[in-house]
Amino acid sequence: MINCVVVDDEQSALDLVVDYINDTPFLNLVAATTNPMEAVGIIQSREVDLVFADIQMPRMNGLNLVSLFENKVKFVMTTGYQEYALKSFEYGVLDYLVKPFSYQRFLKAVNKMPFNMTLVDDPTKSVETAPEQPVKREEFIFVKVDVKGKFHKVLYKDVVYMEAQKSYASIYTKEERITTNLTLSDLEKRLPPDRFMRIHRSYIISTEKITGIEGDEVILDKVVRIPVGDTYADEFTKAIEGSIYYKEKDSATLVYRKIGGDK
């Protein structure tokens, strides 16, 4: 897994690289910021392997950042100006991406990292190497919140449910409500399906937090009631039917039936 930091004073450019990182299985977003001075502190204090940095930024440009950490981490420069390319490579950067760049071009730059840090196998490597270690699954995601350049770390174990709010979504834990500019569909694509399930057009639930089922509602943490939508009823029933036990077949109200309600 490659731990990444993104720094770019242009919010839309920052968001694009963050999306590319989230879509790449072997990349882990440590932080994203529009402030290069904040990036310095993050790189100094966190375990970082790769930094995506713009060149022209206020107070500190990307090449200044490279000069501070060139022996500690790898850099990929992201800029709208081609004329800095030669100078960037003199600093030993991994690659130089001219905006706007595609995901394929982004991935080509990332694959210049050492082979043992990516999913790309080294074809010259002997088959008889050390036993392959299981890949550690991440237990969290970073979601963008309303504050410019701020991403909130959300631990899967803390999530109770997620709710659609027009063009954005809210994530509910026992302690707080986190509002992100992602839609519910965006979140659904990034969440592990063995831990989360969409049971309504407006709700995704943590299956670990289910404490009961009553009629066409799922009870979470003994308090929250979430309706099961018609569209998702069959899939939900199939997912839980192996865990439902009853004395008489006719007493089962969920298994092999569609849960009612307008959803």
N, C-alpha and C positions, 0 to 999 in steps of 0.2 A: 504494500500500500504506500502510495506517495502522498505525503502531507503537503498541502498547497496553501499559499497565501496569494491573494489578488489585491493589487493596489492600482487604482486609476481614478483620477479626479473627475472623470466623466461617468456619471451614474449609469447610463445606458450601456457603455462599454464594459463597465464593471459587472453589470447584471448578465451580460452575454457570456463572459468567461465563467462566471459562477454557474450558469446553466450548463455549459459544456463540462465543467468539472463534475457536477451532479449526475450528468448522463454517462460518465466514464467510470466503470466498476472499480478500477484500481487507483482512482484518485480520491483523496479525502480533503474536503475543505476545512482548513483550520480557522481561517478568518478572511474577510474581505473588507476593504476600507477605501475611502476616497482621500484619506489623509496619509501622506507618505511618512510623516513623523510618527504617527501611530503604528505604521507598518514596521518601523525600526524597532519599537518596543516589543512588538509581537514576535519578530524574528529572533530577537535577543532572548526572549523568555520562553518560547514554545519550541517544540520539536518540528522543524520545518525542513522539507527536502527541496521544494521547488517554489519559486516566486514568479508570478506573472506581473510585470511592472510596465506601466506607461513610461514614456521618456519625458515628455513635457508636462511637468506638474509644478504647482506653486511651492516655494520654500526649498524643495529638494527634487531634482529630476531623477529619472530612473537610473541613469548611469552613476550618479552619486551613490545611490542605494547599492548598486552592484559593487562599487569600490569598497564599501563598508563590509560586505559579506561575501566577497567572491570566493573565499576559501571555505566558507561554511555551507552555503546552499547553491543550487543551480538557478539560473535566471532565464526566463523567456521574455523578451521585450515585446510590448504591444504598443504600436504607435501608428499615427496616420501619415508619418513622414518617412519616405524611403532613404533620405540623405543621411540618416544616422546609422544605417546598417553597417557600414565598414567600421566605424568607430566602435559600435557595439561589439562586434566580433573581436576587436582588439582587446576588449575587456574580458573575453572568454565566455560570452553568453552562450547558452545552449542553442537558441534560435531567435529569429527576428520576424515577428508577424505584423504585416501591414494591414491596418483596418480598412474596410471590413474584411474579416477572414472567416472561412467556413469551418465547420466542425472537423472536416477531413484534414484541413491544413493545421488546425489546432492539434489534432491527434498525431499528426506527423511530427510536430515539435515535441510533444510529450514522449513519443517513442524513442527520442534521442537520449532519454534517461538510461542509466545502467539497466541491463536486461533483468537483473534480479529484483528490480523495483517495479516492473510493469508486468502485464500479462503476455508480453511477447517473449517467446522462447528463443534462446540463442542457438542457432542451428549448428554451431561448431562445438557446443557443449556436449560432453560425454553423457550418455544415458545413465551410466553408473555413477551417480552423484549421491549426495546425502538424501535421505528420505524426505519426500515432500511433506511440508508442514501444512496442516489445515489452515485455510484462510479464515482469519478472524472477521466475523460479521460485525459491522458497525452497529452500535446500539443507540444511535441518535441521528438527527438531521439538523442542518442549519436552515432556517427560513428567514427570508427578508421581512423586516417589519417597517413601519411607516417612517421611522427616523432615517434620514439620508445616510446611506452607506452602512446601516446597522443590520446585522444578522443575528438572530436569536437561536441559541442551541436548545433543541428540544429532545429530551431523553424519551425513548419509546416507553420505558417502564412507567413514566409519569403521566402519559396521555390517557384520558378517560374516553373522550370522543372529540370529533371535529365536525364543525357545522358550516355549511355554505352561507355566505352573506353577500348576495348579489354577485359582484365581480371579484370578491375576495373570500377568505375563509378564516374562521376562528378556531383555535386549538385550545381545548379545555383540559386542564390538569386539576388535581385536588386543590392546588394553591393559587392558580392564576388562569387568566384568559389571555392568549397570545393571538394578536391579529396580524395576519400576513397578507401580502398582496397576491399570493398564490391562490388559485381556485381549488375547489375540492378535487377536481379531476387531476390537477397538477400533483396534489399531494398523494392521491391514490396510486399514481404511477411510480412514486418514489418510496412508498411504504412496503415493508415486508408482508406479503399476503398471508403468512402463517400467524401474524400477530394482529393484523387489522382487516376489517371487512366493511365494505360499503353495503348498508342495509336499507338505504333510502336515498333519493336523489339529493337530499340535503344533509345526510349524516354518514360519517365513517366512525365506526366504534373500535375500541380495543377489545379483542376477544378475551383477553386475560381479565378484563374488568367486568365481564358478565357475571351477575350474581343470581339472575333469575329470568324467567320468561313468563309473561302473563298476557294471555290473549294474543293480540298482534303487537305487543310491546316487549322490548328487551330492557331489563333492569340492570343498570350499571352501578357498581359500588353501593348497592342496596337503596339508592336514592334516585338516581337519574333514570327517567323513562324515555326511551327512544322508539318511535314507531318503525315497523318493518314495512317498507313499500311493496306494492304489488309486483313491481318489476324485479325486485330483489328477493322475493319470498321463496321461490323455488331453490335458488342458490343457497340461501341461508338455511333452509330446511335440510338440504343435503349435507351441509357442513356440520350440523349439530345432531343429525338423527342417530349417529352411532353412540352418542352420549346420553340419549334419552332412554330411560327404563320405566316400565309400567307393568302392572299385573295383568290387565286385560287389554287386548288390542284396541277395543272400541273406546277405551278411556284416553287414548292418545289424541290430543287436539292439534298437534303440530306435524308429526311425521306423516308424510305422504299427503299432506293437505296444503293448500295455498293459504297463507295468512291473509285475512281480509283487511279492508281499510282503503282509504283514498290516499295513495302515496305516489 
